[in-house]
Structure formats: C-alpha cells, structure tokens
Amino acid sequence: MIGIYLSGTGNSKHCIEKLISLLDENAKSFALTLNDEETIVNEIKNSDTVFLAYPTQFSNAPYMVREFIKRNKDIWKDKKVFCMTTMGLFSGDGTGCAARLLKKYKANIIGGLMLKMPDAVCDSKLLKKSVEENRVIIEVADKRIEDIAKDIKEKNKYPKEGLSFFAHLAGLFGQRLWFYGKTNKYSNKLKINPDKCVGCGACAGSCPMNNLKLVEGHIVTFDKCTMCYKCITNCPKQAITCIGKEVVEQCKYEKYVK
C-alpha cells in the first residue's frame, strides 16, 4: 500500500497520510512531481494498492494528475486504486474523474472519498474562513478519516463517494462543463509581481511541474502550471498570483493545527 498525492497547501498530503497510516503504519507516501516520477512509477509497480489524493479543481482532477495517469498507462492494470479528493466546498465527481480514467487502463477502483478542507485558493476571497473555523473543518475531516479507516479494517468497507452516475452529472453540470477551459490543459496564467519578487527561488524549488525557473535573479514562468498553488503558498513576499490579482491569504494546513 502506498499513497501518491498532489498537494499545494498540505490538505491532500495530510488526508492521504492520515488514512494510510491508520490502515498500515508502515505505508509510505510520495508527492507527485516530475522530478521524482520514475521513483513513483516504480513504487506503484511494486504495490498492490494505491491511494491517490489531489485537490478538486472545478469538479475535475488536476490536469497534472490526469496526465500522469495517461503517461504511465501501463502500470495500472489490476492495481487496486482508492481515489481521494479535497475540496473547499463542492466536488461533484472529483474522485470519479480520475477513477474513470484509471478504469480505462484496467485499474480496479476500490473506493472514493471527498473531504472538505480549508480553502486553498490564495488569491480569492471566496470561501475564506477564520483560523478557528478552519480548525473545525479539519477536525471533522480527521474524524471522517478515522471512521472510514475503521470500516475498511474491520469490515473491508470502502466509501464510494463521487463514483456514481449521479455524482458524474452533479460534477459535470455543477462546475466542470462551465469551467472546462480552466482544467483541460496546463495554465499559463501564473503571474509574478516584479515589484515584490526578490528572486529567492522558493517558488521554483517547490513547483511540481518545474514551471518556474530562476534566471539571473529573476523568476521566469512557463505554460505548465497545474494550479496547485504551492508556489503562491510558499512565496515569502506574496509576489505570485494565478486566478486572482493579489494574494488574499496564504493557505497552509499547518497554519490551522494547534
């Protein structure tokens, strides 16, 4: 059993690590990055069960996750895969988007879980809550994970959230159909404010897509942004934006943990 996750603010990382550790204290987890893809692929090949976690984006799986699945289509046959998504409010069939693709490559989808977590979109005022409110959200998610782990261990009962036909319709008409243009490819919308950027390189070092590069003291962006918000979360000068025009709040899971 292994966990694979894409996580910009720590939400998906926390949730997948908590679940697999409750199921198997020796289970390992790996962040999904281009630099470590060969290692991740080998780990999947050597595991019978894969727990895959990522943030829902407009009721869709991030393009990076879908491309990883497609690019390594030969490794999924007969693998047992559990899909987990984190969301600020609504997912629809966030798990189903990856699950349907995995099924195409003969994976055995054993379950799906959609967890509400603190909003991760740093440059939008939408869904922002106080620290205490976010702590409650995390406590509720943690309790759900604990209950689900218990059901899996004692009853071999896996949740099937986001995998049904009705969830598919909810995700399609709730968000994905209207915002498909935002998730059908990598984004080129990442913006660096030259008046704020000090060229520290923290963003380039954290990007899972190698989409940023430090050149002669300046950050250069390309067109491979997967909208994970990791660079925006980690920029010490709040110099980076994607969807919005300014950073409202740098969202980190650790910020809400006592």
C-alpha positions as CSV (number, residue, x, y, z in Angstrom):
1,M,0.0,0.0,0.0
2,I,1.3,3.4,-0.9
3,G,-0.1,7.0,-1.1
4,I,0.5,9.3,-4.0
5,Y,-0.6,12.9,-3.7
6,L,-0.6,16.3,-5.3
7,S,-0.8,19.0,-2.6
8,G,-0.1,22.7,-2.7
9,T,-1.2,23.8,0.7
10,G,-0.9,20.5,2.6
11,N,-4.6,19.5,2.6
12,S,-4.3,16.4,0.4
13,K,-1.0,15.4,1.9
14,H,-2.4,15.4,5.4
15,C,-5.6,13.5,4.4
16,I,-3.9,10.7,2.5
17,E,-1.1,10.3,5.0
18,K,-3.5,10.1,7.9
19,L,-5.7,7.5,6.1
20,I,-2.9,5.2,5.0
21,S,-1.1,5.4,8.4
22,L,-4.3,4.2,10.1
23,L,-4.5,1.3,7.7
24,D,-0.9,0.4,7.7
25,E,1.7,2.1,10.0
26,N,4.4,1.1,7.5
27,A,2.7,2.6,4.5
28,K,4.7,5.2,2.5
29,S,3.5,8.3,0.7
30,F,5.0,10.2,-2.2
31,A,4.4,13.7,-3.5
32,L,3.6,13.8,-7.2
33,T,6.4,15.7,-9.0
34,L,8.0,15.5,-12.4
35,N,11.5,15.2,-10.8
36,D,10.5,12.0,-8.9
37,E,8.2,10.4,-11.4
38,E,10.5,7.4,-12.1
39,T,10.6,6.6,-8.4
40,I,6.9,7.0,-8.0
41,V,6.2,4.7,-11.0
42,N,8.4,2.0,-9.6
43,E,6.7,2.3,-6.2
44,I,3.3,1.8,-7.9
45,K,4.6,-1.1,-9.8
46,N,5.7,-2.8,-6.6
47,S,2.5,-2.1,-4.7
48,D,-0.9,-3.9,-4.9
49,T,-2.9,-0.9,-3.6
50,V,-2.5,2.8,-4.4
51,F,-4.2,5.6,-2.6
52,L,-4.3,8.7,-4.9
53,A,-5.1,12.1,-3.5
54,Y,-5.4,15.5,-5.1
55,P,-7.4,18.8,-4.8
56,T,-10.6,19.1,-6.8
57,Q,-10.4,21.8,-9.4
58,F,-13.8,22.9,-10.8
59,S,-15.1,19.4,-10.2
60,N,-12.2,17.9,-12.0
61,A,-8.9,16.2,-11.2
62,P,-5.9,18.4,-11.8
63,Y,-4.5,18.2,-15.4
64,M,-1.2,17.0,-13.9
65,V,-2.8,14.1,-12.2
66,R,-4.7,13.0,-15.4
67,E,-1.5,13.4,-17.5
68,F,0.4,11.3,-15.0
69,I,-2.2,8.5,-15.3
70,K,-2.2,8.6,-19.1
71,R,1.6,8.9,-19.4
72,N,2.0,5.8,-17.3
73,K,-1.0,3.9,-18.6
74,D,0.7,0.5,-18.5
75,I,1.2,0.4,-14.7
76,W,-2.4,0.5,-13.7
77,K,-3.7,-2.9,-14.9
78,D,-5.2,-4.9,-12.0
79,K,-4.0,-2.3,-9.4
80,K,-6.4,-1.6,-6.6
81,V,-6.8,2.2,-6.5
82,F,-8.6,4.4,-4.0
83,C,-9.2,8.0,-5.1
84,M,-9.4,10.8,-2.6
85,T,-10.1,14.5,-3.3
86,T,-10.0,17.5,-1.1
87,M,-12.3,20.5,-1.7
88,G,-13.2,23.9,-0.4
89,L,-17.0,23.4,-0.9
90,F,-18.1,21.2,-3.8
91,S,-16.6,18.3,-5.7
92,G,-19.4,16.5,-7.6
93,D,-17.5,13.6,-9.0
94,G,-13.9,14.9,-8.3
95,T,-12.9,11.3,-7.5
96,G,-14.8,9.9,-10.5
97,C,-12.8,11.9,-13.0
98,A,-9.6,10.1,-12.1
99,A,-11.4,6.8,-11.4
100,R,-12.9,6.7,-14.9
101,L,-9.5,7.3,-16.5
102,L,-7.9,4.6,-14.3
103,K,-10.6,2.2,-15.2
104,K,-9.8,2.8,-18.9
105,Y,-6.3,1.4,-18.1
106,K,-7.8,-1.6,-16.3
107,A,-7.4,-0.5,-12.7
108,N,-9.7,-1.8,-10.0
109,I,-11.3,1.2,-8.3
110,I,-11.9,0.1,-4.7
111,G,-13.4,3.4,-3.4
112,G,-13.6,7.1,-3.4
113,L,-13.5,9.8,-0.7
114,M,-14.2,13.5,-0.9
115,L,-13.2,15.7,2.1
116,K,-14.0,19.3,2.8
117,M,-10.8,21.1,3.9
118,P,-9.8,24.7,4.3
119,D,-9.9,26.6,1.0
120,A,-6.6,26.6,-0.8
121,V,-7.1,29.3,-3.4
122,C,-4.8,32.0,-2.0
123,D,-5.8,34.8,-4.4
124,S,-9.5,34.7,-4.0
125,K,-11.7,35.9,-1.1
126,L,-14.3,33.2,-1.8
127,L,-14.7,30.6,0.9
128,K,-12.2,32.2,3.3
129,K,-12.8,31.4,6.9
130,S,-11.2,32.2,10.3
131,V,-8.5,30.1,11.7
132,E,-10.9,28.6,14.3
133,E,-13.4,27.8,11.6
134,N,-10.8,26.1,9.6
135,R,-9.7,24.1,12.6
136,V,-13.2,22.8,13.0
137,I,-13.2,21.8,9.3
138,I,-10.0,19.8,9.8
139,E,-11.3,18.1,12.9
140,V,-14.5,17.0,11.0
141,A,-12.3,15.7,8.2
142,D,-10.0,13.9,10.6
143,K,-12.9,12.2,12.3
144,R,-14.3,11.0,9.0
145,I,-10.9,9.6,8.0
146,E,-10.7,7.7,11.3
147,D,-14.2,6.3,10.9
148,I,-13.5,5.3,7.3
149,A,-10.2,3.6,8.3
150,K,-12.1,1.7,10.9
151,D,-14.7,0.5,8.4
152,I,-12.0,-0.6,6.0
153,K,-10.0,-2.5,8.6
154,E,-12.9,-4.2,10.4
155,K,-15.5,-4.6,7.6
156,N,-13.5,-4.2,4.4
157,K,-16.0,-1.5,3.6
158,Y,-14.7,1.3,1.3
159,P,-16.7,4.6,0.7
160,K,-17.7,5.2,-2.9
161,E,-18.1,8.9,-2.9
162,G,-18.1,10.7,-6.3
163,L,-18.1,7.4,-8.3
164,S,-21.8,7.1,-9.1
165,F,-23.6,8.2,-12.3
166,F,-25.5,10.9,-10.3
167,A,-22.2,12.3,-8.9
168,H,-21.0,12.4,-12.5
169,L,-23.9,14.5,-13.5
170,A,-23.5,16.7,-10.5
171,G,-19.9,17.4,-11.2
172,L,-20.5,17.9,-15.0
173,F,-23.4,20.3,-14.7
174,G,-22.4,21.8,-11.4
175,Q,-19.0,23.1,-12.4
176,R,-16.9,21.1,-15.0
177,L,-19.0,21.9,-18.0
178,W,-18.9,25.6,-17.4
179,F,-15.2,25.8,-16.4
180,Y,-13.8,23.1,-18.7
181,G,-11.4,25.6,-20.2
182,K,-9.7,26.1,-16.9
183,T,-8.9,22.4,-16.5
184,N,-8.5,20.9,-20.0
185,K,-4.7,21.8,-20.1
186,Y,-2.0,23.4,-18.0
187,S,-2.4,27.0,-17.3
188,N,-0.3,29.9,-18.4
189,K,-1.9,32.4,-16.1
190,L,0.7,32.4,-13.3
191,K,1.9,36.0,-12.7
192,I,4.9,37.3,-10.9
193,N,4.8,40.8,-9.4
194,P,8.3,42.2,-10.2
195,D,7.9,44.9,-7.5
196,K,7.5,42.3,-4.8
197,C,9.7,39.4,-6.1
198,V,13.1,39.2,-4.5
199,G,14.4,36.3,-6.6
200,C,14.8,33.9,-3.7
201,G,13.8,30.9,-5.8
202,A,11.4,29.4,-3.2
203,C,8.7,29.1,-5.8
204,A,10.9,27.4,-8.4
205,G,12.1,24.9,-5.8
206,S,8.6,23.9,-4.8
207,C,6.8,23.6,-8.2
208,P,5.9,20.0,-9.0
209,M,5.9,20.8,-12.7
210,N,9.3,22.7,-12.9
211,N,7.1,25.6,-14.3
212,L,9.3,28.3,-12.7
213,K,12.9,29.0,-13.2
214,L,15.3,31.4,-11.5
215,V,17.3,33.2,-14.3
216,E,19.8,35.9,-13.3
217,G,17.9,36.7,-10.1
218,H,14.5,36.8,-11.8
219,I,11.7,34.2,-11.8
220,V,10.6,33.1,-15.3
221,T,7.3,31.4,-15.7
222,F,6.2,28.9,-18.4
223,D,2.9,27.5,-19.5
224,K,2.8,24.3,-17.4
225,C,1.1,25.5,-14.2
226,T,-1.1,22.8,-12.7
227,M,-2.8,25.4,-10.4
228,C,-1.7,23.6,-7.2
229,Y,-0.9,26.9,-5.5
230,K,2.2,25.6,-4.0
231,C,4.4,28.4,-5.2
232,I,1.8,31.0,-4.1
233,T,1.6,29.4,-0.7
234,N,5.4,29.4,-0.2
235,C,6.3,32.8,-1.6
236,P,7.7,34.9,1.3
237,K,6.8,38.2,-0.4
238,Q,3.3,37.2,-1.7
239,A,4.5,38.1,-5.2
240,I,2.7,35.4,-7.2
241,T,-0.9,35.1,-8.3
242,C,-2.9,32.8,-10.6
243,I,-6.6,33.2,-10.7
244,G,-6.9,36.5,-8.8
245,K,-4.9,39.7,-8.8
246,E,-3.5,39.7,-5.3
247,V,-2.8,37.3,-2.5
248,V,-5.7,37.4,0.0
249,E,-4.3,34.7,2.3
250,Q,-1.5,32.2,2.1
251,C,-3.3,29.0,3.0
252,K,-1.3,26.2,4.7
253,Y,-2.6,23.2,6.5
254,E,0.0,23.7,9.2
255,K,-1.4,27.2,9.9
256,Y,-4.6,25.7,11.3
257,V,-3.0,23.0,13.5
258,K,-2.7,23.8,17.2
